[in-house]
Amino acid sequence: MAKFQFKLPDIGEGIAEAEIVAWHVKVGDQVEEDQQLADMMTDKATVEMESPVAGKVVELAGEVGDQIPIGSVLVVIETEGAVSQLPGSNQDGTETDAEGDRTDTVAMGDGAVAPTQAQEEAMPTIAESPSAAPVRPERSAKRVVEGRSSDAEERASTSLSTNEAGAKVLASPAVRARARDLGIDLAQVKCASDRLRHSDLDAYLLYNGGSVGGRAVQKRSDEIIKVVGLRRKIAENMAEAKRKIPHFTLVEEFDVTDLEESRAMMNRDRGSYPKLTLLPFLISAMARALPDWPMLNATYDDDANVITRHGALNLGMATQTPSGLMVPVIRGAESMSVWQIASEALRLAESARTGKASRDELSGSSITLSSLGPMGGITSTPVINRPEVAIIAVNKVEEKVVVIDGEIEVRKRMNLSLSCDHRVVDGWDAASFLQALKGYIENPLRLLS
């Protein structure tokens, strides 16, 4: 029998290690050639690893969440016979184990494939902690007197019951009837006083599962969630951003009444174009305002102590996916119309959600825009996407009563929250940029000229 050591190939771009985000095989499984073995994640791209040989899996390198260095053994596969040396193996392609069996070492070489839709399948595994089933004690056996049940005794205005400590306590017919309907043995219920009350039943149900006040209550076990894959990357990036960047956030209110009217008019006659949301207009407004305030469309390499002010608007669009938050990039937004921005935003969001976004589509942003739509809240304090120095969060649109030129009107208003890196952006610059943005958003014809 030969044992082949499948080594993690060089995935490219100077990657030193990759994280196991999903195993598709386990020790003892029989695998075929080209069968998927594992999903490995580098940065925000997930790469499938496929077996170069057929055989039996005898060893796996680690668990989901472990980091595996490039070139180290990922899977050991036992095969029926020897396999020709593949590119990337050691000098003679073979080793011998302690039992004298031939062990061939195989590296994938260029066997890595492009990112696929495996991101959703590679979400962290949730393991439930063992817990006792809800307590459902058996009902006490009813005493039978002259061939009849003692139910008549329970219908007395007040009767006695014995709790688990053996003490006699009082219980009203209503409490007894409710306990009977719920299948509760009153002998198991702890009594807070000399009389069993509904509150005692509620306490019992709360800790043992059941129904409180007619409302179903189910005891839930704890969930242990291992932080791996994209969720781990998000956690690391957010922690690093808050640790290194001195954030400050400025919030400004915008009147979007005219913009909403223009958007509705354009949507009524959009033809084959996608339906316009507010975002394409906001991105177009940013593209027009940022040239006068270039310190916000910038990235900061704090290791080299170098700031790069970007000429193009490569806008990161925060997108929620089944695996977590991803930021695809609309490149060259300054050269696009609102219709083109809408189309590109729709395409990129779909690619991110289905796991098809390429590395290039997920990197190289110069400033980020984040929106939760109608759930956006009144205000927010977005966390900067390093190495960028600014991020804008869009909050929900609300109708408000406002005073304009001495007259009371109902207008549509929206807050924009701008977080900046105070090492690079001064408060005056941030406020000035928001005012420039306000001029475009509140006068939407300027965005269409």
VENMOGI-V958534 format. One record per residue. D_FIRST is the distance of its C-alpha to the first C-alpha in Angstrom with 1 decimal. Layout:
BEGIN
D_FIRST
D_FIRST
END
This chain:
BEGIN
0.0
3.8
6.7
9.9
13.2
15.9
19.2
22.5
24.4
28.0
30.0
33.1
36.7
35.8
33.8
32.2
30.4
29.9
30.2
27.8
30.2
27.9
24.4
23.5
20.3
19.4
16.5
14.9
16.0
14.3
15.5
16.4
17.0
20.3
20.4
22.4
20.7
23.8
27.4
28.4
32.0
33.9
37.7
38.5
36.0
32.9
29.9
27.0
23.4
21.2
17.5
16.7
13.5
12.5
10.1
10.6
12.7
12.0
14.8
18.1
20.5
23.6
26.2
28.6
31.2
29.2
29.6
26.6
27.4
26.7
23.7
22.0
18.7
19.4
16.1
12.5
10.2
6.7
6.0
5.3
6.0
7.8
10.9
14.3
15.8
18.1
21.5
21.5
18.3
19.0
20.3
17.3
15.0
12.4
12.2
10.7
10.8
12.9
10.5
9.6
6.0
6.6
8.3
10.3
13.7
15.4
19.1
20.9
23.9
26.4
24.3
26.7
29.1
32.7
33.9
34.0
35.5
32.9
35.4
37.0
33.7
32.7
35.7
35.4
34.2
37.0
36.3
39.2
40.2
40.5
44.1
46.3
47.4
51.1
53.3
55.0
56.9
58.3
61.9
64.3
65.5
69.0
71.8
73.5
77.2
79.1
76.1
75.9
73.5
74.9
74.4
78.2
78.0
75.6
78.1
80.6
81.8
80.1
77.9
75.9
72.2
70.2
67.6
64.6
66.8
69.1
72.0
74.2
74.3
76.1
74.5
76.3
75.9
74.3
71.7
71.0
70.7
68.3
66.1
66.2
65.2
62.3
61.1
61.9
63.1
66.0
65.3
62.2
64.1
65.4
69.0
70.5
74.1
75.9
75.2
71.9
72.1
70.1
68.9
67.3
65.4
64.4
63.0
61.1
59.6
58.8
56.5
55.2
54.9
57.4
60.4
63.0
66.4
65.0
62.2
58.6
56.8
53.1
51.5
48.6
45.7
44.8
42.2
39.8
38.9
36.5
38.0
35.3
35.3
38.6
40.5
39.3
40.4
43.8
44.3
43.6
45.8
48.6
48.6
48.6
51.5
53.6
52.8
53.8
56.3
59.8
60.3
63.7
64.3
67.4
68.3
70.8
72.2
72.4
74.6
72.5
75.1
75.8
72.1
71.2
74.1
72.9
69.3
70.5
72.7
69.8
67.5
70.1
70.0
66.5
65.6
61.9
61.4
59.5
61.6
62.8
62.2
63.9
61.0
61.6
65.2
64.2
61.7
64.4
66.9
64.5
64.0
67.8
68.5
65.7
67.1
70.1
67.9
64.9
63.9
62.4
60.2
58.4
55.3
55.4
52.9
53.9
51.7
53.5
56.7
57.1
58.4
57.8
60.3
58.8
60.9
59.0
58.5
54.8
55.1
52.3
52.6
51.2
49.4
48.1
44.7
42.5
40.4
43.5
46.0
45.3
47.8
47.6
50.1
53.0
53.5
57.0
58.8
62.1
62.1
61.5
63.9
63.6
62.2
59.5
58.6
58.3
56.0
53.7
53.7
52.7
49.9
48.4
48.7
46.9
44.1
43.7
43.8
41.1
38.8
39.4
41.5
40.3
40.3
43.6
45.2
44.4
45.7
48.8
51.5
54.8
56.3
55.1
56.9
56.0
57.5
57.2
59.8
62.1
60.1
60.9
63.4
66.6
65.1
61.8
60.5
57.4
54.9
54.6
51.5
50.8
51.5
54.3
57.7
59.0
58.1
60.3
60.0
61.9
63.6
65.0
68.2
71.0
74.6
77.1
80.8
81.9
85.2
85.7
89.0
90.6
89.4
86.9
84.0
80.6
78.0
74.2
72.8
69.4
68.2
65.8
64.2
63.4
61.3
61.4
60.1
63.3
62.1
62.6
64.8
68.3
69.8
72.5
70.0
68.1
71.4
72.6
69.5
69.8
73.4
72.5
69.9
72.5
74.8
72.4
71.2
74.7
75.9
73.2
75.2
74.3
70.7
71.5
73.7
END
